């Protein structure tokens, strides 16, 4: 009963808030970029507060620009979790554009959509991401390419790391900062989120979004560790596969440390 009441309250408040903020965000996206970056942070913080999610930030939140954040991917909830920490934009698969409601929120977040099937256009997609970084946006890349099970960090795909090289070639900027970030869901209602219960937070790709989202909101108070690892500063000559391998190592290390801290 309490979970259903929480669900009704969360949905009602977020729908109302979205209706109020959406016109402001649309205007800001066209005329006031700093405000367009800041408003989604407010929305994400409100959403997490309503659900009861507590975000614990470890490490230094980077201020360097251009900046690419590379993170592991556990669930759809990674977006409000990261979005509550700092102003940023996400890279999402093209299919998200067809998800009712989610597509509107993604557009208001100024998400970069890519088509994974159009491998021949990977350069053009990298150029789009690069231009956004050069314009001052912080881009988040979920480098595994899919969500995981919450127990471990999967292998990173190197293709979109080409955006870093593109950003350097297309501008006078000599370096780009690549920041590893580990996301770990470690607690629920103040108790450790043991291996058996990780499925409550994680969202594997074969699970329908709607039921998982509703179950997540009903469950409520998760504790999420957001660990900023040691960044790397790369130049145009740094191979993308080398960057991907380094980020994978650092995210895995930060993830393991976060899980140990809350065990």
C-alpha positions as CSV (number, residue, x, y, z in Angstrom):
1,X,0.0,0.0,0.0
2,X,2.8,2.4,1.0
3,X,4.7,1.6,-2.2
4,X,1.6,2.3,-4.4
5,X,1.0,5.6,-2.6
6,X,4.7,6.6,-3.1
7,X,4.2,5.7,-6.8
8,X,1.2,7.9,-7.2
9,X,2.8,10.8,-5.4
10,X,6.1,10.6,-7.4
11,X,4.3,10.4,-10.8
12,X,1.9,13.2,-9.9
13,X,4.6,15.6,-8.7
14,X,7.0,14.8,-11.6
15,X,4.3,15.2,-14.2
16,X,3.3,18.6,-12.7
17,X,7.0,19.7,-12.4
18,X,7.7,18.6,-16.0
19,X,4.7,20.5,-17.3
20,X,5.9,23.6,-15.5
21,X,9.5,23.4,-16.4
22,X,9.3,22.1,-20.0
23,X,8.4,25.5,-21.6
24,X,11.2,27.2,-19.6
25,X,13.6,24.5,-20.7
26,X,12.6,24.7,-24.4
27,X,13.1,28.5,-24.3
28,X,16.4,28.1,-22.5
29,X,17.7,25.5,-25.0
30,X,17.3,28.1,-27.7
31,X,18.3,31.3,-25.9
32,X,20.1,30.6,-22.6
33,X,22.4,27.6,-22.7
34,X,23.6,27.8,-19.0
35,X,20.0,27.7,-17.8
36,X,19.2,24.8,-20.2
37,X,22.1,22.8,-18.6
38,X,21.0,23.7,-15.0
39,X,17.3,22.9,-15.1
40,X,17.7,19.1,-15.7
41,X,19.8,19.0,-12.6
42,X,17.0,20.4,-10.5
43,X,14.5,17.9,-12.1
44,X,16.8,14.9,-11.4
45,X,17.4,16.0,-7.7
46,X,13.7,16.4,-7.2
47,X,12.9,13.0,-8.7
48,X,15.5,11.2,-6.5
49,X,14.3,13.0,-3.4
50,X,10.7,11.9,-4.1
51,X,11.7,8.3,-4.7
52,X,14.1,8.3,-1.7
53,X,17.3,7.6,-3.6
54,X,20.5,8.8,-1.8
55,X,23.5,9.6,-3.9
56,X,26.9,9.4,-2.3
57,X,29.6,11.1,-4.3
58,X,33.3,10.1,-3.9
59,X,36.2,11.8,-5.5
60,X,36.5,15.2,-7.2
61,X,33.8,16.3,-9.6
62,X,35.8,17.6,-12.6
63,X,35.7,21.1,-13.8
64,X,37.9,20.7,-16.8
65,X,36.6,21.2,-20.3
66,X,36.2,19.7,-22.9
67,X,35.1,16.7,-20.8
68,X,33.9,13.2,-21.6
69,X,32.5,11.2,-18.7
70,X,32.8,7.4,-19.1
71,X,30.7,5.3,-16.8
72,X,29.4,1.8,-16.3
73,X,25.7,1.2,-16.9
74,X,23.5,-0.5,-14.4
75,X,20.0,0.8,-15.0
76,X,17.8,3.6,-16.5
77,X,18.1,5.2,-13.0
78,X,21.8,5.9,-13.8
79,X,20.5,8.9,-15.7
80,X,18.9,10.8,-12.8
81,X,21.7,9.7,-10.5
82,X,24.4,11.2,-12.6
83,X,22.2,14.0,-13.7
84,X,21.7,15.1,-10.1
85,X,25.4,15.4,-9.5
86,X,26.3,17.9,-12.3
87,X,25.1,19.4,-15.6
88,X,25.7,16.9,-18.4
89,X,24.3,15.4,-21.6
90,X,23.8,11.7,-22.4
91,X,24.4,9.6,-25.4
92,X,21.5,7.3,-26.1
93,X,20.5,4.7,-28.8
94,X,18.1,5.9,-31.5
95,X,15.3,3.6,-30.2
96,X,14.9,5.8,-27.1
97,X,13.2,8.4,-29.4
98,X,10.3,6.0,-29.8
99,X,9.7,5.4,-26.0
100,X,6.6,7.5,-25.0
101,X,7.4,10.0,-22.2
102,X,11.1,9.0,-22.1
103,X,11.7,10.5,-25.5
104,X,10.4,13.9,-24.3
105,X,12.6,13.8,-21.1
106,X,15.6,12.8,-23.2
107,X,15.1,15.6,-25.6
108,X,14.7,18.1,-22.8
109,X,18.0,16.7,-21.3
110,X,19.6,17.6,-24.7
111,X,20.5,13.9,-25.3
112,X,22.7,13.0,-28.3
113,X,21.0,10.1,-30.2
114,X,23.0,7.6,-32.2
115,X,22.2,4.8,-34.5
116,X,24.3,1.7,-33.7
117,X,23.2,0.0,-36.9
118,X,24.6,2.7,-39.1
119,X,28.3,1.8,-38.6
120,X,29.2,3.6,-41.8
121,X,28.1,6.8,-40.1
122,X,30.1,6.4,-36.9
123,X,32.4,9.2,-37.9
124,X,29.5,11.6,-38.3
125,X,28.1,10.5,-34.9
126,X,31.5,11.0,-33.3
127,X,31.6,14.5,-34.9
128,X,28.3,15.4,-33.3
129,X,29.4,14.3,-29.9
130,X,32.7,16.1,-30.4
131,X,31.0,19.4,-31.3
132,X,28.8,19.2,-28.2
133,X,32.0,18.8,-26.1
134,X,33.6,21.8,-27.8
135,X,30.5,23.8,-27.2
136,X,31.0,23.3,-23.5
137,X,28.7,20.4,-22.8
138,X,29.8,17.5,-20.6
139,X,29.0,14.3,-22.4
140,X,28.3,11.0,-20.7
141,X,29.2,7.8,-22.5
142,X,28.0,4.5,-21.0
143,X,30.9,2.6,-22.6
144,X,29.6,-1.0,-22.1
145,X,26.9,-0.2,-24.7
146,X,24.2,-1.8,-22.6
147,X,23.0,-2.2,-19.0
148,X,24.6,-4.8,-16.8
149,X,23.5,-6.9,-13.8
150,X,25.0,-4.6,-11.1
151,X,27.6,-7.2,-10.0
152,X,30.4,-6.3,-12.3
153,X,31.6,-3.9,-15.1
154,X,31.5,-5.3,-18.6
155,X,33.9,-4.7,-21.4
156,X,34.0,-1.2,-22.9
157,X,33.3,-0.6,-26.6
158,X,35.9,1.7,-28.1
159,X,34.1,3.0,-31.2
160,X,32.6,6.2,-29.8
161,X,35.8,7.1,-28.0
162,X,36.7,8.4,-31.5
163,X,34.7,11.5,-30.5
164,X,37.7,12.5,-28.4
165,X,40.1,12.4,-31.4
166,X,37.5,14.2,-33.5
167,X,37.1,17.0,-31.0
168,X,40.8,17.6,-31.0
169,X,41.2,17.5,-34.8
170,X,38.2,19.9,-35.3
171,X,39.4,22.6,-33.0
172,X,42.4,24.4,-31.6
173,X,42.0,22.5,-28.3
174,X,45.0,20.4,-27.7
175,X,43.6,18.1,-25.0
176,X,40.4,16.5,-23.8
177,X,39.8,15.2,-20.2
178,X,38.3,11.8,-20.0
179,X,36.8,11.1,-16.6
180,X,36.0,7.6,-15.4
181,X,32.9,7.2,-13.1
182,X,31.7,4.1,-11.4
183,X,28.1,3.6,-10.4
184,X,27.3,1.1,-7.7
185,X,23.9,0.4,-6.1
186,X,24.9,-0.7,-2.7
187,X,22.0,-0.3,-0.3
188,X,18.2,-0.5,0.1
189,X,16.4,1.0,3.1
190,X,19.8,1.3,4.9
191,X,20.7,-2.4,4.4
192,X,23.4,-3.7,2.1
193,X,22.0,-4.6,-1.4
194,X,23.4,-8.1,-1.5
195,X,24.0,-10.0,-4.7
196,X,20.7,-11.7,-4.5
197,X,18.8,-8.4,-4.5
198,X,20.9,-6.5,-7.1
199,X,18.1,-7.3,-9.6
200,X,15.9,-4.8,-7.8
201,X,18.1,-2.0,-8.9
202,X,19.8,-3.3,-12.1
203,X,17.9,-3.3,-15.4
204,X,19.1,-5.9,-17.9
205,X,18.1,-5.2,-21.5
206,X,15.6,-8.1,-21.7
207,X,13.5,-6.8,-18.8
208,X,10.6,-4.4,-19.9
209,X,11.2,-0.8,-18.8
210,X,7.8,0.0,-17.4
211,X,7.4,-2.8,-14.8
212,X,11.0,-2.3,-13.7
213,X,10.6,1.4,-13.3
214,X,7.4,1.0,-11.2
215,X,9.0,-1.6,-9.0
216,X,12.1,0.6,-8.5
217,X,9.9,3.5,-7.4
218,X,7.8,1.4,-5.1
219,X,11.0,0.0,-3.4
220,X,12.2,3.5,-2.7
221,X,15.3,4.2,-0.7
222,X,18.3,3.1,-2.6
223,X,21.9,4.1,-1.8
224,X,24.0,4.7,-4.8
225,X,27.8,5.3,-4.9
226,X,29.1,7.6,-7.6
227,X,32.8,7.3,-7.6
228,X,34.9,9.7,-9.7
229,X,38.2,8.0,-10.5
230,X,41.5,9.3,-11.8
231,X,40.9,11.2,-15.1
232,X,43.1,10.9,-18.1
233,X,44.1,13.8,-20.4
234,X,44.4,12.7,-24.0
235,X,45.5,14.3,-27.2
236,X,44.8,13.7,-30.9
237,X,47.4,11.0,-31.1
238,X,46.1,8.8,-28.3
239,X,44.5,5.7,-29.8
240,X,40.8,5.3,-28.9
241,X,41.3,1.6,-28.0
242,X,44.0,2.6,-25.5
243,X,41.6,5.2,-23.9
244,X,38.8,2.6,-23.8
245,X,41.1,0.1,-22.1
246,X,42.4,2.6,-19.5
247,X,38.9,3.8,-18.7
248,X,37.6,0.2,-18.3
249,X,40.4,-0.5,-15.9
250,X,39.8,2.6,-13.8
251,X,36.0,2.2,-13.7
252,X,36.3,-1.4,-12.7
253,X,38.7,-0.5,-9.9
254,X,36.4,2.3,-8.6
255,X,33.4,0.0,-8.8
256,X,35.1,-2.7,-6.8
257,X,36.1,-0.2,-4.2
258,X,32.6,1.1,-3.9
259,X,31.2,-2.4,-3.4
260,X,33.7,-3.1,-0.7
261,X,33.0,0.1,1.2
262,X,29.3,-0.9,1.5
263,X,29.7,-4.6,2.0
